[in-house]
Structure formats: structure tokens, C-alpha cells
């Protein structure tokens, strides 16, 4: 009978996987907030909710220009692929400027 030592992965063992996971989670949070902002501002005209959502964006430290870019550049805010493509271009070009 062979016993194997149980080991747990630590943050140091797979930093790339952890960073990719963080980026995915961050992006999904941003997309969710953008969708909520679009609905509150453009579909419902709810200024109070819009203000609360912008405060949430600021409290989370999310780049306001990133959110505005997604709000106005996407033709379909329900399309994760389109939003991801637009967000990736913004992320790349905003590092240059």
C-alpha cells in the first residue's frame, strides 16, 4: 500500500493561473456593472440608480474611462465576446497613452 502526501496548491505555485482567474473575475464584474449602468441610464432613465452604480464603480477602483468605453463602444452589452474584444483593445491602448 502506497501513501501519498496530500498537498495544497499555494499562490506561489501557479501565479499565472491565479492572475488569469483574477482578470476573468474582474472583467465579469466590470461587464456586470456596465450592463447595469446601461439599463439604469438609457433604458430606465433612473438617475438615482445611475449615481449609485457610478459610486460602486469608484468604490471598487474601476477605471471610469474603461466603463465609459464599454458603455458607448459596444453595440450589444449582452455579447460577452464583443465586450471582451472592445475591453482588450482599450486595455492595450490605454497602457500606451
Secondary structure, 3 states (H helix, E strand, C coil): CCCCCCCCCCCCCCHHHHHHHHHHHHHHHHHHHHHHHHHHHHHCCCHHHHHHHHHHHHHCCCCHHHHHHHHHHCCCCCCHHHHHHHHHHHHHHHHHC
